[in-house]
Amino acid sequence: MGEETGNTDWVAIAARFGAEVVAPVAAGLDRRPNPEDCFSWEIVEAASVAGLRTATLSTEYGGAGINSLTTAMVVEELGKADLGVSVVIAQTLKIAQTLQAAASPEQRDRFLPQLANNPRFLLAIGITEPENASNYFLAYPEDFRTTAKRVDGGWVINGKKHFISNGNVASLYLLFAQTEPGKGLVEGSTCYLIPRPSQGFSIGRVHDKMGERLANNAELLFEDCFVPDENLLGVVGGGFDILTRFFPASNAYAASSVLGVASAAYQRSVDWTRTRFQGGAYLIEHDSVAADLARMRMLIDAARAYVHKAARAADLGGSDWDPTLGALPKVFASEVATEVTTTTLALHGGHGYMRELGIEKLVRDAAAFLHSDGANRTLLLKAARSIRAELPTNG
Ligand SMILES: Cc1cc2nc3c(=O)[nH]c(=O)nc-3n(C[C@H](O)[C@H](O)[C@H](O)COP(=O)(O)OP(=O)(O)OC[C@H]3O[C@@H](n4cnc5c(N)ncnc54)[C@H](O)[C@@H]3O)c2cc1C
């Protein structure tokens, strides 16, 4: 990863795309009652035309080969326009990076041209299931309920995943299933490539979410779904090796998406307080309000610096990588976004509570990443484990 093309300014492309294509329609899509109607294929197709959907794909396969740091910046720009759209694209960008790194040459040649050439080709990853969420982040010795059993020429998958981003709209899935019962989901699970449609694989509920509504999340249902051997990603029992080795920047992208929401809220606060006149002055001229703005700016800049450190370290790898960077930047960015959007709501007074200004959407959107990509408390515990692992053992 890291062979970026020429001098193309992907951050500027993402900013323009967000402002011109996404922002004008985001509020209207967000308000649709049926979650499936909030998702827009027009936006996905336009992102394909702009090159954003495939920007992490290597130039060999028709992408731009942008690195993780640039991807984080692109994802933040999209998040400024709408969190859901940022997530739809970010999922595809990060899973494409993993596919390129973890897939065999034959798998790359089979799947990556489809990803490059189909303007609606999106990617999804299915790990979470009703019984196992924090468990897999914390390596709790529990089996996935979704199982893969060996048969002649491949595997038969049964079970259910839920909460899966792009779940009902993706064309290809990275799916984690238990292959060695009793070994725990970290040591006993295997990753499979599941194209859609596949016999025995269907979509269940599309979740009705509080925010991030322009992205869809869905249940994945497997009933005797046959997966041929050639669709096994990595090795049997090595499912979590795929995540730890090839997903280092994932947490940074999640952080960037929600940081986009914080940045948008901050800008709304600046614009509002410069024009709202109360107490004989524009709000921005009252010291307590000005201090709020300075605090927002400080939190956002600090979160961005942290996220970029993680994305850069993910690109460089080796000793630059610190496992806490795979957990904590998202925790910090989502807490910052929660504070910044809530302060923005306060600065807008009653106007912020009325839906027409779109401030309440920012508050709802920011809340998504307190839970998505791992619940924050769970990620703090995950980071704490790697801190403990750094310490010398007693005696
Ligand atoms: C918008 C959204 C998008 C998502 N997209 C995807 C996706 O694309 N693919 C995917 O696989 N998953 C996805 N997820 C799942 C996500 O990664 C989280 O793992 C999941 O949301 C956690 O949900 P849960 O309610 O099951 O949490 P639980 O694991 O039940 O945790 C509930 C609470 O208990 C705490 N807790 C849990 N275990 C412990 C413990 N051992 N000690 C102390 N506290 C603990 C947690 O920190 C949390 O506060 C998504 C989730 C959301 C909300």
The ligand as a Tripos MOL2 file, in Angstrom:
@<TRIPOS>MOLECULE
LIG
   53    58     1     0     0
SMALL
NO_CHARGES

@<TRIPOS>ATOM
      1 C1        -23.3810    1.3830   13.1750 C.3       1 LIG1
      2 C2        -22.6750    0.0840   13.3980 C.ar      1 LIG1
      3 C3        -21.9770   -0.5310   12.3600 C.ar      1 LIG1
      4 C4        -21.3470   -1.7680   12.5550 C.ar      1 LIG1
      5 N1        -20.7560   -2.4090   11.4790 N.ar      1 LIG1
      6 C5        -20.2310   -3.6480   11.6550 C.ar      1 LIG1
      7 C6        -19.6880   -4.3790   10.5320 C.ar      1 LIG1
      8 O1        -19.6490   -3.8840    9.3900 O.2       1 LIG1
      9 N2        -19.2150   -5.6320   10.7570 N.ar      1 LIG1
     10 C7        -19.2200   -6.2130   11.9780 C.ar      1 LIG1
     11 O2        -18.8070   -7.3580   12.0880 O.2       1 LIG1
     12 N3        -19.7270   -5.5500   13.0660 N.ar      1 LIG1
     13 C8        -20.2180   -4.2930   12.9210 C.ar      1 LIG1
     14 N4        -20.7350   -3.6180   14.0250 N.ar      1 LIG1
     15 C9        -20.5880   -4.1870   15.3820 C.3       1 LIG1
     16 C10       -19.5820   -3.3980   16.2430 C.3       1 LIG1
     17 O3        -18.2880   -3.5800   15.7500 O.3       1 LIG1
     18 C11       -19.5980   -3.7320   17.7500 C.3       1 LIG1
     19 O4        -18.8670   -4.8560   18.0170 O.3       1 LIG1
     20 C12       -20.9280   -3.9690   18.3060 C.3       1 LIG1
     21 O5        -21.7770   -2.9000   17.9460 O.3       1 LIG1
     22 C13       -20.9310   -4.0750   19.8060 C.3       1 LIG1
     23 O6        -22.3070   -4.2570   20.1090 O.3       1 LIG1
     24 P1        -22.9720   -5.0820   21.2690 P.3       1 LIG1
     25 O7        -24.2050   -4.3600   21.5780 O.co2     1 LIG1
     26 O8        -23.1610   -6.5010   20.9080 O.co2     1 LIG1
     27 O9        -21.9510   -4.8890   22.4470 O.3       1 LIG1
     28 P2        -21.5840   -5.8260   23.6590 P.3       1 LIG1
     29 O10       -20.3670   -6.5880   23.2770 O.co2     1 LIG1
     30 O11       -22.7770   -6.5850   24.1300 O.co2     1 LIG1
     31 O12       -21.1880   -4.7450   24.7610 O.3       1 LIG1
     32 C14       -22.1770   -3.9710   25.4640 C.3       1 LIG1
     33 C15       -21.4720   -3.1190   26.5130 C.3       1 LIG1
     34 O13       -20.7780   -3.9820   27.4370 O.3       1 LIG1
     35 C16       -19.3830   -3.6910   27.4530 C.3       1 LIG1
     36 N5        -18.6280   -4.9490   27.5840 N.ar      1 LIG1
     37 C17       -18.6770   -6.0300   26.7810 C.ar      1 LIG1
     38 N6        -17.8200   -6.9740   27.1760 N.ar      1 LIG1
     39 C18       -17.2040   -6.5080   28.2860 C.ar      1 LIG1
     40 C19       -16.2080   -7.0190   29.1670 C.ar      1 LIG1
     41 N7        -15.6690   -8.2370   28.9640 N.pl3     1 LIG1
     42 N8        -15.8200   -6.2320   30.2050 N.ar      1 LIG1
     43 C20       -16.3640   -5.0020   30.4130 C.ar      1 LIG1
     44 N9        -17.3020   -4.4480   29.5950 N.ar      1 LIG1
     45 C21       -17.7250   -5.1960   28.5500 C.ar      1 LIG1
     46 C22       -19.1120   -3.0040   26.1270 C.3       1 LIG1
     47 O14       -17.9470   -2.1890   26.1550 O.3       1 LIG1
     48 C23       -20.3890   -2.2040   25.9240 C.3       1 LIG1
     49 O15       -20.3310   -1.0140   26.6650 O.3       1 LIG1
     50 C24       -21.3660   -2.3800   13.8370 C.ar      1 LIG1
     51 C25       -22.0440   -1.7540   14.8960 C.ar      1 LIG1
     52 C26       -22.6880   -0.5450   14.6900 C.ar      1 LIG1
     53 C27       -23.4200    0.0930   15.8540 C.3       1 LIG1
@<TRIPOS>BOND
     1     1     2 1
     2     2     3 ar
     3     2    52 ar
     4     3     4 ar
     5     4     5 ar
     6     4    50 ar
     7     5     6 ar
     8     6     7 ar
     9     6    13 1
    10     7     8 2
    11     7     9 ar
    12     9    10 ar
    13    10    11 2
    14    10    12 ar
    15    12    13 ar
    16    13    14 ar
    17    14    15 1
    18    14    50 ar
    19    15    16 1
    20    16    17 1
    21    16    18 1
    22    18    19 1
    23    18    20 1
    24    20    21 1
    25    20    22 1
    26    22    23 1
    27    23    24 1
    28    24    25 2
    29    24    26 1
    30    24    27 1
    31    27    28 1
    32    28    29 2
    33    28    30 1
    34    28    31 1
    35    31    32 1
    36    32    33 1
    37    33    34 1
    38    33    48 1
    39    34    35 1
    40    35    36 1
    41    35    46 1
    42    36    37 ar
    43    36    45 ar
    44    37    38 ar
    45    38    39 ar
    46    39    40 ar
    47    39    45 ar
    48    40    41 1
    49    40    42 ar
    50    42    43 ar
    51    43    44 ar
    52    44    45 ar
    53    46    47 1
    54    46    48 1
    55    48    49 1
    56    50    51 ar
    57    51    52 ar
    58    52    53 1
@<TRIPOS>SUBSTRUCTURE
     1 LIG1         1 GROUP 0 **** ****
